[in-house]
Amino acid sequence: VRLKAVTQELIRRWVEALDRNGDFELWQLRQALKAVEILMDERDDSADRPPIDWEELGSLCEELGAEHVTLARTQSAAEAVEKSLSKADCRLDAEAAAVSRKLREVIRRRNMAIRTEKSYADWAERYLVYNKGHLPSSPRHVPTFLNYLALERNVAAATQAQALNALIFLYREVLEMDIGVLDGFKRARASRKLPVVLTRTEKDLLFSVMSGTSGLMARLMYGTGMRLMECVRLRVQNVDVGNSLIHVHEGKGGKNRVVPLPRAYKDELIAHLKGRKIQHEQDVAAGFGEVFVSDGLLRRFGGSLKDWSWQYVFASSRISTDPRSGRMMRHHVSENLVQKAVKTASRKIEIPKNVSCHVLRHSFATHLLQAGSDIRTVQELLGHADVSTTMIYTHVINRPGVSVVSPADL
């Protein structure tokens, strides 16, 4: 094609075609992409061509690491402990190492979130290292460790609370000990932070400079209130275009909920899904097309790893090797893709706020309350277990039915 006719979608399809051949390693795909970028930048007609987000194209070609939260449980508990300890360069005795493995096994049996497993295991290992690599026989050592965190490490209150929860779980659920009431330690000072919220004008400006996959993901996070990983892991079967709904499956805390599919972004999402289906059909024709699905989901719902309904809505351009099975699969995009894109866009339009993907969720809730939505409805849409969590958004707006005017404006 003529260079002036080259688009971001065309370059993406070309890189995917190279990847399907199986003759190119990841560094070679990056090299090919860089070559095209240099070729396009050498031309003088850049103003006449549609913009190309090279950072997004590069991010789409990245593989998910073996320790990514989507894939991390492909490791056994013993392998996870061994890798964690080797990174920390610490030594545990045999009993302490066995307890660390058992902690991960208990969490997995209860089907708790992978991020909870990582957090609790990290704190348990830090506690064991603090006690010279040994497991204290009594929980009376826990307040000493918590004091160390607050007084010597100056950790935040939420960090100390996280450590406390992890150690309570360790003694009560893993070691099956009655720990009684833990006191005698200084609690870190809690600071209340109000959520950062974009105005509608700032939101519109942000989205005006975002395009492609990252732009669509950002708009959906704002329009539905989805968390970042909920959006990243969205599968085709979770999008109900006919009823204008999105089913959030296995969200934070393992909860499911339904959120509205915004009409403003519906056509863009449909066009994206059409492109994804073409990509998937090409994968199947080339002998690929499988996607990561846990054994439990396959047993529960049946179907095949190549079913279109199981595919990720936002898939990586890179077909990679699944660390568990060794099969070639197309995983979802890395969450870094949209995180970087949101940061870059906010700096480009010079929003004087710390803008992140979670700010889009804050803005979703706040704008709904400003429009008069009931706080219980907002609670359901956000997936909060307690309405008190949702109540924080009433502190950044005039509460419904109450008009507060500054005395300077009277």
Secondary structure as a PSIPRED ss2 file (coil, helix, strand):
# PSIPRED VFORMAT (PSIPRED V4.0)

   1 V C   1.000  0.000  0.000
   2 R C   1.000  0.000  0.000
   3 L H   0.000  1.000  0.000
   4 K H   0.000  1.000  0.000
   5 A H   0.000  1.000  0.000
   6 V C   1.000  0.000  0.000
   7 T C   1.000  0.000  0.000
   8 Q H   0.000  1.000  0.000
   9 E H   0.000  1.000  0.000
  10 L H   0.000  1.000  0.000
  11 I H   0.000  1.000  0.000
  12 R H   0.000  1.000  0.000
  13 R H   0.000  1.000  0.000
  14 W H   0.000  1.000  0.000
  15 V H   0.000  1.000  0.000
  16 E H   0.000  1.000  0.000
  17 A H   0.000  1.000  0.000
  18 L H   0.000  1.000  0.000
  19 D H   0.000  1.000  0.000
  20 R H   0.000  1.000  0.000
  21 N H   0.000  1.000  0.000
  22 G C   1.000  0.000  0.000
  23 D C   1.000  0.000  0.000
  24 F C   1.000  0.000  0.000
  25 E C   1.000  0.000  0.000
  26 L H   0.000  1.000  0.000
  27 W H   0.000  1.000  0.000
  28 Q H   0.000  1.000  0.000
  29 L H   0.000  1.000  0.000
  30 R H   0.000  1.000  0.000
  31 Q H   0.000  1.000  0.000
  32 A H   0.000  1.000  0.000
  33 L H   0.000  1.000  0.000
  34 K H   0.000  1.000  0.000
  35 A H   0.000  1.000  0.000
  36 V H   0.000  1.000  0.000
  37 E H   0.000  1.000  0.000
  38 I H   0.000  1.000  0.000
  39 L H   0.000  1.000  0.000
  40 M H   0.000  1.000  0.000
  41 D H   0.000  1.000  0.000
  42 E C   1.000  0.000  0.000
  43 R C   1.000  0.000  0.000
  44 D C   1.000  0.000  0.000
  45 D C   1.000  0.000  0.000
  46 S H   0.000  1.000  0.000
  47 A H   0.000  1.000  0.000
  48 D H   0.000  1.000  0.000
  49 R C   1.000  0.000  0.000
  50 P C   1.000  0.000  0.000
  51 P C   1.000  0.000  0.000
  52 I C   1.000  0.000  0.000
  53 D C   1.000  0.000  0.000
  54 W H   0.000  1.000  0.000
  55 E H   0.000  1.000  0.000
  56 E H   0.000  1.000  0.000
  57 L H   0.000  1.000  0.000
  58 G H   0.000  1.000  0.000
  59 S H   0.000  1.000  0.000
  60 L H   0.000  1.000  0.000
  61 C C   1.000  0.000  0.000
  62 E C   1.000  0.000  0.000
  63 E C   1.000  0.000  0.000
  64 L C   1.000  0.000  0.000
  65 G C   1.000  0.000  0.000
  66 A C   1.000  0.000  0.000
  67 E C   1.000  0.000  0.000
  68 H C   1.000  0.000  0.000
  69 V C   1.000  0.000  0.000
  70 T C   1.000  0.000  0.000
  71 L C   1.000  0.000  0.000
  72 A H   0.000  1.000  0.000
  73 R H   0.000  1.000  0.000
  74 T H   0.000  1.000  0.000
  75 Q C   1.000  0.000  0.000
  76 S C   1.000  0.000  0.000
  77 A H   0.000  1.000  0.000
  78 A H   0.000  1.000  0.000
  79 E H   0.000  1.000  0.000
  80 A H   0.000  1.000  0.000
  81 V H   0.000  1.000  0.000
  82 E H   0.000  1.000  0.000
  83 K H   0.000  1.000  0.000
  84 S H   0.000  1.000  0.000
  85 L H   0.000  1.000  0.000
  86 S H   0.000  1.000  0.000
  87 K H   0.000  1.000  0.000
  88 A H   0.000  1.000  0.000
  89 D C   1.000  0.000  0.000
  90 C C   1.000  0.000  0.000
  91 R C   1.000  0.000  0.000
  92 L C   1.000  0.000  0.000
  93 D C   1.000  0.000  0.000
  94 A H   0.000  1.000  0.000
  95 E H   0.000  1.000  0.000
  96 A H   0.000  1.000  0.000
  97 A H   0.000  1.000  0.000
  98 A H   0.000  1.000  0.000
  99 V H   0.000  1.000  0.000
 100 S H   0.000  1.000  0.000
 101 R H   0.000  1.000  0.000
 102 K H   0.000  1.000  0.000
 103 L H   0.000  1.000  0.000
 104 R H   0.000  1.000  0.000
 105 E H   0.000  1.000  0.000
 106 V H   0.000  1.000  0.000
 107 I H   0.000  1.000  0.000
 108 R H   0.000  1.000  0.000
 109 R H   0.000  1.000  0.000
 110 R C   1.000  0.000  0.000
 111 N C   1.000  0.000  0.000
 112 M C   1.000  0.000  0.000
 113 A C   1.000  0.000  0.000
 114 I H   0.000  1.000  0.000
 115 R H   0.000  1.000  0.000
 116 T H   0.000  1.000  0.000
 117 E H   0.000  1.000  0.000
 118 K H   0.000  1.000  0.000
 119 S H   0.000  1.000  0.000
 120 Y H   0.000  1.000  0.000
 121 A H   0.000  1.000  0.000
 122 D H   0.000  1.000  0.000
 123 W H   0.000  1.000  0.000
 124 A H   0.000  1.000  0.000
 125 E H   0.000  1.000  0.000
 126 R H   0.000  1.000  0.000
 127 Y H   0.000  1.000  0.000
 128 L H   0.000  1.000  0.000
 129 V H   0.000  1.000  0.000
 130 Y H   0.000  1.000  0.000
 131 N C   1.000  0.000  0.000
 132 K C   1.000  0.000  0.000
 133 G C   1.000  0.000  0.000
 134 H C   1.000  0.000  0.000
 135 L C   1.000  0.000  0.000
 136 P C   1.000  0.000  0.000
 137 S C   1.000  0.000  0.000
 138 S C   1.000  0.000  0.000
 139 P H   0.000  1.000  0.000
 140 R H   0.000  1.000  0.000
 141 H H   0.000  1.000  0.000
 142 V H   0.000  1.000  0.000
 143 P H   0.000  1.000  0.000
 144 T H   0.000  1.000  0.000
 145 F H   0.000  1.000  0.000
 146 L H   0.000  1.000  0.000
 147 N H   0.000  1.000  0.000
 148 Y H   0.000  1.000  0.000
 149 L H   0.000  1.000  0.000
 150 A H   0.000  1.000  0.000
 151 L H   0.000  1.000  0.000
 152 E H   0.000  1.000  0.000
 153 R C   1.000  0.000  0.000
 154 N C   1.000  0.000  0.000
 155 V C   1.000  0.000  0.000
 156 A C   1.000  0.000  0.000
 157 A H   0.000  1.000  0.000
 158 A H   0.000  1.000  0.000
 159 T H   0.000  1.000  0.000
 160 Q H   0.000  1.000  0.000
 161 A H   0.000  1.000  0.000
 162 Q H   0.000  1.000  0.000
 163 A H   0.000  1.000  0.000
 164 L H   0.000  1.000  0.000
 165 N H   0.000  1.000  0.000
 166 A H   0.000  1.000  0.000
 167 L H   0.000  1.000  0.000
 168 I H   0.000  1.000  0.000
 169 F H   0.000  1.000  0.000
 170 L H   0.000  1.000  0.000
 171 Y H   0.000  1.000  0.000
 172 R H   0.000  1.000  0.000
 173 E H   0.000  1.000  0.000
 174 V H   0.000  1.000  0.000
 175 L C   1.000  0.000  0.000
 176 E C   1.000  0.000  0.000
 177 M C   1.000  0.000  0.000
 178 D C   1.000  0.000  0.000
 179 I C   1.000  0.000  0.000
 180 G C   1.000  0.000  0.000
 181 V C   1.000  0.000  0.000
 182 L C   1.000  0.000  0.000
 183 D C   1.000  0.000  0.000
 184 G C   1.000  0.000  0.000
 185 F C   1.000  0.000  0.000
 186 K C   1.000  0.000  0.000
 187 R C   1.000  0.000  0.000
 188 A C   1.000  0.000  0.000
 189 R C   1.000  0.000  0.000
 190 A C   1.000  0.000  0.000
 191 S C   1.000  0.000  0.000
 192 R C   1.000  0.000  0.000
 193 K C   1.000  0.000  0.000
 194 L C   1.000  0.000  0.000
 195 P C   1.000  0.000  0.000
 196 V C   1.000  0.000  0.000
 197 V C   1.000  0.000  0.000
 198 L C   1.000  0.000  0.000
 199 T C   1.000  0.000  0.000
 200 R H   0.000  1.000  0.000
 201 T H   0.000  1.000  0.000
 202 E H   0.000  1.000  0.000
 203 K H   0.000  1.000  0.000
 204 D H   0.000  1.000  0.000
 205 L H   0.000  1.000  0.000
 206 L H   0.000  1.000  0.000
 207 F H   0.000  1.000  0.000
 208 S H   0.000  1.000  0.000
 209 V C   1.000  0.000  0.000
 210 M C   1.000  0.000  0.000
 211 S C   1.000  0.000  0.000
 212 G H   0.000  1.000  0.000
 213 T H   0.000  1.000  0.000
 214 S H   0.000  1.000  0.000
 215 G H   0.000  1.000  0.000
 216 L H   0.000  1.000  0.000
 217 M H   0.000  1.000  0.000
 218 A H   0.000  1.000  0.000
 219 R H   0.000  1.000  0.000
 220 L H   0.000  1.000  0.000
 221 M H   0.000  1.000  0.000
 222 Y H   0.000  1.000  0.000
 223 G H   0.000  1.000  0.000
 224 T H   0.000  1.000  0.000
 225 G C   1.000  0.000  0.000
 226 M C   1.000  0.000  0.000
 227 R C   1.000  0.000  0.000
 228 L H   0.000  1.000  0.000
 229 M H   0.000  1.000  0.000
 230 E H   0.000  1.000  0.000
 231 C H   0.000  1.000  0.000
 232 V H   0.000  1.000  0.000
 233 R C   1.000  0.000  0.000
 234 L C   1.000  0.000  0.000
 235 R E   0.000  0.000  1.000
 236 V H   0.000  1.000  0.000
 237 Q H   0.000  1.000  0.000
 238 N H   0.000  1.000  0.000
 239 V E   0.000  0.000  1.000
 240 D E   0.000  0.000  1.000
 241 V C   1.000  0.000  0.000
 242 G C   1.000  0.000  0.000
 243 N C   1.000  0.000  0.000
 244 S C   1.000  0.000  0.000
 245 L E   0.000  0.000  1.000
 246 I E   0.000  0.000  1.000
 247 H E   0.000  0.000  1.000
 248 V E   0.000  0.000  1.000
 249 H C   1.000  0.000  0.000
 250 E C   1.000  0.000  0.000
 251 G C   1.000  0.000  0.000
 252 K H   0.000  1.000  0.000
 253 G H   0.000  1.000  0.000
 254 G H   0.000  1.000  0.000
 255 K C   1.000  0.000  0.000
 256 N C   1.000  0.000  0.000
 257 R E   0.000  0.000  1.000
 258 V E   0.000  0.000  1.000
 259 V E   0.000  0.000  1.000
 260 P E   0.000  0.000  1.000
 261 L C   1.000  0.000  0.000
 262 P C   1.000  0.000  0.000
 263 R H   0.000  1.000  0.000
 264 A H   0.000  1.000  0.000
 265 Y H   0.000  1.000  0.000
 266 K H   0.000  1.000  0.000
 267 D H   0.000  1.000  0.000
 268 E H   0.000  1.000  0.000
 269 L H   0.000  1.000  0.000
 270 I H   0.000  1.000  0.000
 271 A H   0.000  1.000  0.000
 272 H H   0.000  1.000  0.000
 273 L H   0.000  1.000  0.000
 274 K H   0.000  1.000  0.000
 275 G H   0.000  1.000  0.000
 276 R H   0.000  1.000  0.000
 277 K H   0.000  1.000  0.000
 278 I H   0.000  1.000  0.000
 279 Q H   0.000  1.000  0.000
 280 H H   0.000  1.000  0.000
 281 E H   0.000  1.000  0.000
 282 Q H   0.000  1.000  0.000
 283 D H   0.000  1.000  0.000
 284 V H   0.000  1.000  0.000
 285 A H   0.000  1.000  0.000
 286 A C   1.000  0.000  0.000
 287 G C   1.000  0.000  0.000
 288 F C   1.000  0.000  0.000
 289 G C   1.000  0.000  0.000
 290 E E   0.000  0.000  1.000
 291 V C   1.000  0.000  0.000
 292 F C   1.000  0.000  0.000
 293 V C   1.000  0.000  0.000
 294 S C   1.000  0.000  0.000
 295 D H   0.000  1.000  0.000
 296 G H   0.000  1.000  0.000
 297 L H   0.000  1.000  0.000
 298 L H   0.000  1.000  0.000
 299 R H   0.000  1.000  0.000
 300 R H   0.000  1.000  0.000
 301 F H   0.000  1.000  0.000
 302 G C   1.000  0.000  0.000
 303 G C   1.000  0.000  0.000
 304 S C   1.000  0.000  0.000
 305 L C   1.000  0.000  0.000
 306 K C   1.000  0.000  0.000
 307 D C   1.000  0.000  0.000
 308 W H   0.000  1.000  0.000
 309 S H   0.000  1.000  0.000
 310 W H   0.000  1.000  0.000
 311 Q C   1.000  0.000  0.000
 312 Y E   0.000  0.000  1.000
 313 V C   1.000  0.000  0.000
 314 F C   1.000  0.000  0.000
 315 A E   0.000  0.000  1.000
 316 S E   0.000  0.000  1.000
 317 S E   0.000  0.000  1.000
 318 R E   0.000  0.000  1.000
 319 I E   0.000  0.000  1.000
 320 S E   0.000  0.000  1.000
 321 T E   0.000  0.000  1.000
 322 D C   1.000  0.000  0.000
 323 P C   1.000  0.000  0.000
 324 R C   1.000  0.000  0.000
 325 S C   1.000  0.000  0.000
 326 G C   1.000  0.000  0.000
 327 R C   1.000  0.000  0.000
 328 M E   0.000  0.000  1.000
 329 M E   0.000  0.000  1.000
 330 R E   0.000  0.000  1.000
 331 H E   0.000  0.000  1.000
 332 H E   0.000  0.000  1.000
 333 V C   1.000  0.000  0.000
 334 S C   1.000  0.000  0.000
 335 E C   1.000  0.000  0.000
 336 N H   0.000  1.000  0.000
 337 L H   0.000  1.000  0.000
 338 V H   0.000  1.000  0.000
 339 Q H   0.000  1.000  0.000
 340 K H   0.000  1.000  0.000
 341 A H   0.000  1.000  0.000
 342 V H   0.000  1.000  0.000
 343 K H   0.000  1.000  0.000
 344 T H   0.000  1.000  0.000
 345 A H   0.000  1.000  0.000
 346 S H   0.000  1.000  0.000
 347 R H   0.000  1.000  0.000
 348 K H   0.000  1.000  0.000
 349 I C   1.000  0.000  0.000
 350 E C   1.000  0.000  0.000
 351 I C   1.000  0.000  0.000
 352 P C   1.000  0.000  0.000
 353 K C   1.000  0.000  0.000
 354 N C   1.000  0.000  0.000
 355 V C   1.000  0.000  0.000
 356 S C   1.000  0.000  0.000
 357 C H   0.000  1.000  0.000
 358 H H   0.000  1.000  0.000
 359 V H   0.000  1.000  0.000
 360 L H   0.000  1.000  0.000
 361 R H   0.000  1.000  0.000
 362 H H   0.000  1.000  0.000
 363 S H   0.000  1.000  0.000
 364 F H   0.000  1.000  0.000
 365 A H   0.000  1.000  0.000
 366 T H   0.000  1.000  0.000
 367 H H   0.000  1.000  0.000
 368 L H   0.000  1.000  0.000
 369 L H   0.000  1.000  0.000
 370 Q H   0.000  1.000  0.000
 371 A C   1.000  0.000  0.000
 372 G C   1.000  0.000  0.000
 373 S C   1.000  0.000  0.000
 374 D C   1.000  0.000  0.000
 375 I H   0.000  1.000  0.000
 376 R H   0.000  1.000  0.000
 377 T H   0.000  1.000  0.000
 378 V H   0.000  1.000  0.000
 379 Q H   0.000  1.000  0.000
 380 E H   0.000  1.000  0.000
 381 L H   0.000  1.000  0.000
 382 L H   0.000  1.000  0.000
 383 G C   1.000  0.000  0.000
 384 H C   1.000  0.000  0.000
 385 A C   1.000  0.000  0.000
 386 D C   1.000  0.000  0.000
 387 V H   0.000  1.000  0.000
 388 S H   0.000  1.000  0.000
 389 T H   0.000  1.000  0.000
 390 T H   0.000  1.000  0.000
 391 M H   0.000  1.000  0.000
 392 I H   0.000  1.000  0.000
 393 Y H   0.000  1.000  0.000
 394 T H   0.000  1.000  0.000
 395 H H   0.000  1.000  0.000
 396 V H   0.000  1.000  0.000
 397 I C   1.000  0.000  0.000
 398 N C   1.000  0.000  0.000
 399 R C   1.000  0.000  0.000
 400 P C   1.000  0.000  0.000
 401 G C   1.000  0.000  0.000
 402 V C   1.000  0.000  0.000
 403 S C   1.000  0.000  0.000
 404 V C   1.000  0.000  0.000
 405 V C   1.000  0.000  0.000
 406 S C   1.000  0.000  0.000
 407 P H   0.000  1.000  0.000
 408 A H   0.000  1.000  0.000
 409 D H   0.000  1.000  0.000
 410 L C   1.000  0.000  0.000
